[in-house]
Each structure stands twice: as C-alpha cells, then as structure tokens.
C-alpha cells in the first residue's frame, strides 16, 4: 500500500465521522452546506414584480423578461435577509428599463444611483417609483471622482448592475470598483457576459477575479449576464439557485426555467440558469449524469 493510502486509511480510523464528512464537504457538493430557503413569499413578491414589469415594458431597452425575472428574484431574496444591506448602483442605465425593475426594491434608507455617459434616462418614470433616485452623467471609470458621496458607498452596496460600454479596460475597472463597493452580502451583475459580440467582457471579469485575488466569485450565469458575490455569501446564493431559482422564475412568468451544473470545483462553482430547450423536461440539466453536482452549494 502506498504511503498516501496508508495515511488516508489511518485518518479514517482515527478521526470522528463528523470531521471526515466536513472534510469531504469541502471537496464536493454537500447537502450539509445548503442554506435553508423559505419560499413562502414567492407569490407575494411576484405580484410586485408584475407591477414593475408593466412600467419596464413601456421603456425602450434590451433587458429581457428572463433577465427581469432573474434580477428581481435575487433582489427579493435580499429583502428577506436583514443581514444584507447597502445601496444600489447601476452603470449604463440608458432610458431606465432595468432601473424600473430595480427601483421598487430600493429601501427608504438606501441610495439609488444611476450612471450613464448620455442623458437618455426617462427620469419622471423612475422618480415616480423612487423619488430619491440620483442620476450621474459620467463614464463609469470617472464615477469615483465625479460622485461626491463615493466614500459612503464603499463596502456599502448590495446590488450593482453593470451595462455600460463593455470595453475590456472599462469592464476590468468596473469589476475592480465593484470589489470596492460591494457590502458583505452584495451582488454585482454584468451584462452581455456571454454575448460574443462583446467577447472581451468575459476575460476582463475572470482576469480580475483570478489574478487580483479579490473576495469575489461568480455564482450564477445566464445567456446574457454573470452574477458575482462575496465568497462569504457564495453558499448562501448558490443554495438559493439550487432550491429557489426555478420556482421564483416560474412565479414571475418564466415557467420553463432550469439550472445546469456539469462540474464542481473549489475554484469555480457557478450555476447556469436558462430556459429548457425543445424536448427537455425537469429542473436540472443531465440530472442522471450530473446529479451529485446539484446536491449542495
């Protein structure tokens, strides 16, 4: 028997079973790491979303009903957790289609800051939902110097939506700024992540995450967006995606949503949220093959 195998056998006989299970759970998905999800408010939250979507549908923009539902599902989840706090910022707001979805979820004590290089925003429609909305006319790279209360936002933003120029250097600076701004339970959402017309978005995000070694991880991807959180909250958000994403999307009118995860690694555990393709059934892609990857975060 090899020395390594002897060590493993000895460890198994000496260590208590709960310790062994804890070690295993750090190498593979484990139900023990699932954070309980309370789905009792799904329907009532979905009612609010339907009202928001009526406004958003009247505003020009590219945000799809799927992305509306996905973003609102996560904003709704944050609202149920008093430990998740902070302001909301959007880079690249255009006329305000996505802002109309976000605005009703902003708490009275939170700042709601919209940033764009051009003044296309339909201010009256957004202010009708959130009177305290602030609009800053500048490039996202200039936001640090142009926004007077920037220091108040540092480590104090719970939701940041990034949909600006998608240039490589801009995206790199934006995710760097997100690392400065996100609160412990905050989420940053990057648009056109998988749109290969903007293929530079993906390498910019991962270059920063894997070379700057920030406290950030991608926890969910869709056909358009990447969702990033602090590593401390990675299990929390992954647990929601595993348990609550599909029913939350269904309550918001996306009845054919499913999730896909075909690998699990300590360096990358993101889950793909999408709609079912023709002939697909169920909520989990390839469950008969990849079932173990859906067992835990």
C-alpha positions in Angstrom: 0.0 0.0 0.0 1.3 3.4 -0.9 2.2 5.8 1.9 -0.5 8.2 0.9 -3.1 5.4 1.0 -1.9 4.4 4.4 -2.2 7.9 5.7 -5.8 8.2 4.4 -6.7 4.8 5.9 -5.2 5.8 9.3 -7.0 9.2 9.2 -10.3 7.5 8.5 -9.9 5.2 11.6 -8.8 8.0 13.9 -10.9 11.0 13.0 -14.6 11.1 14.1 -17.1 10.6 11.4 -18.5 14.2 11.5 -14.9 15.5 10.9 -14.4 13.2 7.9 -17.8 14.4 6.5 -16.8 18.0 7.0 -13.5 17.4 5.0 -15.4 15.7 2.2 -17.9 18.5 2.0 -15.1 21.0 1.2 -14.2 18.9 -1.8 -17.6 18.0 -3.2 -21.1 19.5 -3.1 -22.7 18.6 0.2 -26.3 18.9 1.5 -24.8 19.9 4.8 -23.8 23.2 3.3 -27.2 24.1 1.9 -28.7 27.2 3.4 -32.4 26.8 4.0 -34.6 28.8 1.6 -38.0 30.0 2.7 -40.3 30.1 -0.3 -43.4 31.4 1.4 -43.1 34.9 0.0 -42.5 33.9 -3.6 -46.0 34.6 -4.8 -46.4 37.9 -3.0 -43.1 39.1 -4.2 -44.0 38.1 -7.8 -47.1 40.3 -7.6 -44.8 43.3 -7.0 -42.6 42.2 -9.9 -45.6 42.1 -12.3 -46.3 45.8 -11.4 -42.7 46.7 -12.0 -42.6 44.9 -15.4 -45.6 46.9 -16.6 -43.5 50.1 -16.2 -40.4 48.5 -17.6 -42.2 47.2 -20.7 -43.1 50.8 -21.5 -39.4 51.9 -21.6 -37.1 51.1 -24.5 -34.1 48.8 -23.8 -32.6 45.4 -24.2 -33.4 43.8 -20.8 -35.4 40.6 -21.5 -38.3 39.3 -19.4 -36.0 36.4 -18.4 -33.3 38.9 -17.0 -36.0 41.0 -15.4 -37.3 37.9 -13.5 -33.8 36.7 -12.6 -32.7 40.1 -11.2 -35.9 40.6 -9.3 -35.7 37.1 -7.8 -32.3 37.9 -6.3 -33.4 41.4 -5.1 -36.4 39.7 -3.5 -34.1 37.2 -1.8 -32.0 40.0 -0.4 -35.1 41.7 1.0 -35.8 38.7 3.2 -32.4 38.8 4.8 -31.9 41.7 7.3 -28.1 41.0 7.3 -27.9 42.0 3.6 -27.7 45.8 3.4 -26.5 48.6 1.3 -27.1 51.0 -1.6 -27.9 50.2 -5.2 -25.9 51.5 -8.2 -26.3 51.0 -12.0 -23.7 51.7 -14.6 -25.2 52.1 -18.0 -28.9 52.9 -17.4 -29.9 54.1 -20.9 -33.6 55.1 -20.7 -34.3 53.2 -17.4 -35.8 49.8 -18.4 -33.7 47.9 -15.8 -33.9 50.7 -13.3 -37.7 50.3 -13.4 -37.3 46.7 -12.2 -34.7 47.6 -9.5 -36.4 50.8 -8.2 -39.3 49.2 -6.2 -36.7 47.0 -4.3 -34.8 50.0 -3.0 -35.3 50.5 0.7 -36.1 54.1 2.0 -32.7 54.3 3.8 -30.7 53.3 0.7 -29.2 55.4 -2.1 -30.3 54.6 -5.7 -27.6 55.9 -8.0 -27.9 55.6 -11.8 -24.8 56.4 -14.0 -24.6 56.9 -17.8 -22.5 58.8 -20.3 -25.6 60.1 -22.1 -28.8 61.7 -20.8 -31.4 59.3 -22.2 -33.0 58.4 -18.8 -36.7 58.8 -18.5 -36.4 60.4 -15.2 -40.1 61.0 -14.5 -40.9 57.3 -14.8 -38.1 56.2 -12.4 -38.8 59.0 -9.9 -42.4 58.0 -9.8 -41.2 54.7 -8.4 -38.3 56.0 -6.3 -38.3 59.8 -5.7 -34.8 59.6 -4.2 -33.1 58.4 -7.3 -29.8 60.1 -8.3 -28.6 60.4 -11.9 -24.9 61.0 -12.5 -23.8 61.9 -16.0 -20.3 60.4 -16.5 -18.3 57.4 -17.6 -18.2 54.6 -15.1 -14.4 55.0 -14.8 -15.0 58.6 -13.7 -17.5 57.7 -11.0 -15.0 57.7 -8.1 -14.1 61.3 -8.8 -17.4 62.6 -10.1 -19.8 61.2 -7.4 -19.4 63.4 -4.2 -20.6 60.6 -1.8 -18.4 57.8 -3.2 -16.7 57.1 0.1 -20.1 56.5 1.6 -20.7 53.7 -1.0 -17.5 51.8 -0.3 -18.3 48.3 1.1 -21.9 49.5 1.3 -23.7 48.5 -1.9 -25.9 45.4 -2.0 -26.7 45.4 -5.7 -24.7 46.8 -8.7 -25.9 46.4 -12.3 -23.2 46.9 -14.9 -24.4 47.5 -18.5 -22.1 50.2 -19.9 -19.7 50.2 -22.8 -18.5 46.6 -22.4 -14.9 47.6 -23.4 -12.2 45.4 -21.9 -10.5 48.0 -19.8 -13.8 49.5 -18.8 -15.1 46.2 -17.6 -11.9 45.4 -15.8 -12.2 48.8 -13.9 -15.9 48.2 -13.2 -15.3 44.8 -11.5 -12.4 46.4 -9.6 -14.8 49.1 -8.5 -17.5 46.5 -7.6 -14.9 44.9 -5.2 -14.6 48.4 -3.6 -18.3 49.0 -3.3 -20.0 45.6 -2.5 -21.2 45.1 1.0 -20.7 41.6 2.5 -23.9 40.2 1.0 -23.8 42.3 -2.1 -24.3 41.2 -5.7 -22.7 42.6 -8.9 -24.4 41.8 -12.2 -22.5 42.1 -15.5 -24.5 42.3 -18.8 -23.5 40.7 -22.1 -21.2 38.3 -20.3 -21.9 35.6 -22.9 -22.6 37.8 -25.9 -19.7 37.1 -28.1 -20.1 40.5 -29.9 -18.6 41.7 -26.6 -16.3 38.7 -26.0 -13.9 41.0 -24.1 -16.3 41.1 -21.1 -15.7 37.5 -20.0 -11.8 37.7 -19.9 -11.9 41.1 -18.2 -14.1 39.6 -15.4 -12.0 36.5 -14.9 -8.7 38.2 -15.2 -9.5 40.4 -12.3 -11.0 37.5 -10.2 -8.2 35.1 -10.8 -5.2 37.5 -10.8 -6.1 40.2 -8.3 -7.4 37.5 -5.9 -10.4 39.6 -4.7 -13.1 38.3 -2.3 -15.4 37.7 -5.3 -16.8 34.7 -7.1 -19.2 34.1 -9.9 -22.2 32.2 -8.5 -24.7 32.3 -11.5 -24.6 32.8 -15.2 -27.4 33.1 -17.7 -27.4 33.5 -21.5 -26.7 37.2 -21.0 -25.4 38.0 -17.5 -22.9 37.0 -14.9 -23.8 37.3 -11.2 -21.0 37.9 -8.7 -20.9 37.9 -4.9 -18.5 37.9 -2.0 -17.1 34.5 -1.2 -18.6 34.6 2.3 -22.0 34.6 0.8 -21.3 32.1 -2.0 -23.0 29.2 -0.3 -26.0 31.4 0.5 -26.6 32.4 -3.1 -25.8 29.0 -4.5 -28.3 27.4 -2.1 -31.0 29.8 -3.4 -30.2 28.9 -7.0 -30.3 25.2 -6.3 -33.6 25.4 -4.3 -35.4 28.6 -5.2 -34.4 29.9 -8.6 -36.7 27.8 -10.7 -39.9 28.3 -8.6 -39.1 32.1 -8.3 -38.7 32.4 -12.1 -42.0 30.4 -12.6 -43.8 32.8 -10.3 -42.6 35.6 -12.5 -43.9 34.1 -15.7 -40.8 32.1 -16.8 -42.3 28.7 -16.4 -39.6 26.8 -18.4 -36.6 27.7 -16.3 -34.0 25.1 -15.4 -30.5 25.0 -13.9 -27.3 23.4 -15.2 -24.1 22.4 -13.4 -21.8 19.9 -15.0 -18.8 20.3 -12.7 -17.9 21.4 -9.2 -14.5 22.8 -8.2 -13.5 24.9 -5.2 -12.2 27.5 -7.6 -15.5 27.6 -9.7 -19.0 26.6 -8.6 -21.3 28.8 -10.7 -24.7 27.5 -11.9 -26.2 28.2 -15.2 -29.9 29.4 -15.2 -31.6 29.1 -18.5 -34.8 28.1 -20.2 -35.4 24.5 -21.3 -34.6 23.5 -24.9 -37.1 21.5 -27.0 -37.5 18.0 -25.6 -36.0 18.8 -22.2 -38.0 18.2 -19.0 -37.4 18.8 -15.4 -35.5 21.5 -13.5 -31.9 20.0 -13.7 -29.9 19.5 -16.8 -28.5 16.0 -17.1 -29.6 15.0 -13.6 -29.0 11.3 -14.3 -25.3 12.1 -15.1 -24.5 15.2 -13.0 -27.0 14.7 -10.2 -24.2 14.9 -7.5 -23.4 18.4 -8.5 -26.9 19.6 -7.5 -26.7 18.2 -4.0 -25.2 21.2 -2.4 -23.6 24.6 -3.0 
